[in-house]
Amino acid sequence: MMMPVRCFSCGKPLAHLWEQYKARVEKGEDPKKVLDELGVKDYCCRAAFVGNVELVKQVGKFRR
């Protein structure tokens, strides 16, 4: 699944922060610290980041 452009609950824009979050977490930083520094404070927005799983490459293999 792709990162939603906005939070489903509150409507705050999120997609522009995804690449930064992903890169920093892959380097080994704590996800909580990264989200705090990016300014993602609401639990609904944090859940969108933590619960996101990138399936685009897997889904892209299938055709209609």
Beta strands, then each sheet from edge to edge (+ up, - down):
end
